[in-house]
Each structure stands twice: as structure tokens, then as C-alpha cells.
Amino acid sequence: MDVRYIYKKLILPKLLEWIQDMNWVIARNIAELLLDFPDEIIPLIQCLY
């Protein structure tokens, strides 16, 4: 199975939950990680609005 597929379908949505509150200790690190997947996270964020 393609690693990007795993991130896109399983992991990225959960990581987005962790950055809902940037005061959480791990939030900044996760936000930096998400920058590696712009094509995958943009549609996820657009679904929210």
C-alpha cells in the first residue's frame, strides 16, 4: 500500500484535529509535518467550509 495513501486517508485527518488548538504542546510540530502534504490537506480543509 502506498504510504501517501495511508497518510491521506487515515493519518492526516487525525493530525488536523491536533492543530485545532495551537496551544497544545505538539500542535506546532504537527503543523510543520502537515506542510509536507499540501495536496492532501487542502481538500480536507476545504471540506470543513
Backbone bond lengths (Angstrom), bond angles and torsions (degrees), N, CA, C in turn:
res aa  C-N    CA-C-N  psi(-1)  N-CA   C-N-CA  omega(-1)  CA-C   N-CA-C  phi
1 M - - - 1.448 - - 1.533 108.44 -
2 D 1.295 116.06 139.57 1.460 122.66 -178.96 1.529 110.71 -69.02
3 V 1.318 116.21 131.44 1.462 121.44 -178.07 1.523 111.32 -61.69
4 R 1.327 118.17 -39.53 1.467 120.51 179.54 1.536 110.57 -63.62
5 Y 1.319 116.85 -34.72 1.465 120.43 177.16 1.533 109.59 -64.03
6 I 1.307 116.64 -43.73 1.470 120.77 179.21 1.523 109.97 -60.49
7 Y 1.339 116.01 -46.23 1.460 119.15 178.23 1.521 111.00 -61.37
8 K 1.320 116.33 -45.26 1.468 120.88 -175.24 1.518 111.86 -63.66
9 K 1.305 117.27 -46.02 1.458 120.68 -172.50 1.523 114.30 -88.97
10 L 1.321 116.88 -30.55 1.451 118.49 -171.74 1.527 114.46 -112.93
11 I 1.299 116.73 -44.21 1.459 119.82 -169.18 1.521 113.02 -93.62
12 L 1.322 118.22 -44.19 1.467 120.30 -175.38 1.531 113.68 -57.83
13 P 1.324 119.40 -44.13 1.475 117.80 178.51 1.525 112.60 -59.14
14 K 1.325 117.06 -37.77 1.460 120.53 178.85 1.524 111.01 -69.56
15 L 1.336 117.05 -38.31 1.458 120.02 178.76 1.526 111.28 -65.67
16 L 1.322 116.94 -34.23 1.467 119.86 177.36 1.529 111.23 -62.34
17 E 1.316 116.63 -32.64 1.461 119.70 177.22 1.526 111.00 -62.93
18 W 1.314 116.66 -34.71 1.463 120.84 -176.86 1.521 112.50 -71.15
19 I 1.325 118.26 -19.25 1.464 119.10 -179.92 1.524 111.94 -100.04
20 Q 1.321 117.35 10.03 1.461 120.09 175.98 1.527 110.88 -62.63
21 D 1.305 116.00 -32.00 1.464 121.09 177.60 1.526 107.34 -123.70
22 M 1.319 116.45 103.34 1.461 120.79 -176.15 1.529 112.41 -71.39
23 N 1.324 118.49 -1.48 1.455 121.34 174.42 1.520 112.45 -80.46
24 W 1.325 116.57 -15.83 1.455 119.06 176.75 1.517 109.02 -65.02
25 V 1.302 116.08 141.57 1.467 121.75 -174.03 1.525 112.18 -56.02
26 I 1.290 118.24 -41.25 1.466 122.35 -173.86 1.532 112.81 -86.13
27 A 1.310 118.19 -10.54 1.463 121.95 -172.55 1.528 113.26 -58.55
28 R 1.303 118.14 -42.53 1.469 120.76 -178.19 1.538 110.92 -64.72
29 N 1.320 116.69 -40.59 1.472 120.22 178.47 1.526 111.11 -65.06
30 I 1.311 116.45 -40.33 1.461 120.02 179.05 1.521 110.62 -67.06
31 A 1.313 117.44 -40.06 1.468 121.00 178.14 1.526 110.16 -60.03
32 E 1.312 117.04 -41.05 1.466 120.51 177.69 1.531 110.92 -65.00
33 L 1.311 117.27 -39.53 1.459 121.18 177.46 1.527 110.99 -63.38
34 L 1.318 117.20 -41.00 1.459 121.54 -178.76 1.530 112.45 -63.28
35 L 1.325 117.09 -24.27 1.463 120.11 177.84 1.524 112.37 -62.97
36 D 1.326 117.45 -19.39 1.467 121.62 177.46 1.524 112.78 -77.12
37 F 1.322 117.36 -8.51 1.464 121.89 -175.79 1.529 112.35 -129.39
38 P 1.334 118.49 52.85 1.474 119.09 -175.29 1.523 113.12 -62.92
39 D 1.319 117.33 -39.78 1.468 120.00 -178.12 1.523 111.72 -67.30
40 E 1.309 116.35 -26.69 1.456 120.18 -178.61 1.526 112.61 -86.72
41 I 1.344 117.63 -33.64 1.470 118.09 -174.98 1.524 113.58 -87.14
42 I 1.316 117.42 -25.04 1.477 119.35 -179.13 1.533 110.93 -58.06
43 P 1.331 119.99 -49.04 1.470 118.64 178.64 1.530 112.88 -62.46
44 L 1.325 116.44 -33.70 1.467 119.29 178.50 1.522 111.26 -64.83
45 I 1.320 116.07 -40.93 1.461 120.53 179.42 1.530 110.23 -71.21
46 Q 1.313 117.65 -38.39 1.474 120.44 179.30 1.520 111.70 -63.58
47 C 1.311 117.35 -30.43 1.477 120.37 178.35 1.524 111.68 -64.63
48 L 1.322 116.20 -22.56 1.470 119.43 -177.92 1.516 111.99 -77.84
49 Y 1.333 117.10 -21.33 1.458 119.94 -174.49 1.495 112.73 -119.97
